[in-house]
Amino acid sequence: MHKGYIINFQFVEHYYKERLVLFCGKEFQISKRKQKEVKKHYFEYITKYAKVI
């Protein structure tokens, strides 16, 4: 069975090559086929919205 999710990167605490971890602790696996695409979009998001403290 196929499962697809839409993840708001604003709630991502950690990004690993094969999974995303949200601040609430929930983890989402990233398929091998989608890892490159997710990485590209995540780093675009970080570059655009990251706040330097």
NORTA-V235462 format. One record per residue. N is the residue number from 1. PHI is phi as a letter, one per 20 degrees, with the letter a starting at -180 (none if undefined). D_LAST is the distance of its C-alpha to the last C-alpha in whole Angstrom. Layout:
{{N/PHI/D_LAST} {N/PHI/D_LAST}}
This chain:
{{1/none/43} {2/e/40} {3/c/36} {4/c/34} {5/c/30} {6/d/28} {7/d/24} {8/e/22} {9/f/19} {10/f/16} {11/d/18} {12/e/18} {13/e/16} {14/c/18} {15/d/20} {16/c/23} {17/g/25} {18/d/28} {19/b/26} {20/d/23} {21/d/22} {22/e/21} {23/f/19} {24/f/22} {25/n/23} {26/f/26} {27/d/26} {28/c/28} {29/f/30} {30/d/29} {31/f/33} {32/g/33} {33/f/34} {34/d/31} {35/g/29} {36/f/28} {37/f/28} {38/f/25} {39/g/23} {40/g/24} {41/f/23} {42/f/20} {43/f/18} {44/f/19} {45/f/17} {46/g/14} {47/f/14} {48/e/15} {49/d/13} {50/f/10} {51/d/6} {52/e/4} {53/e/0}}
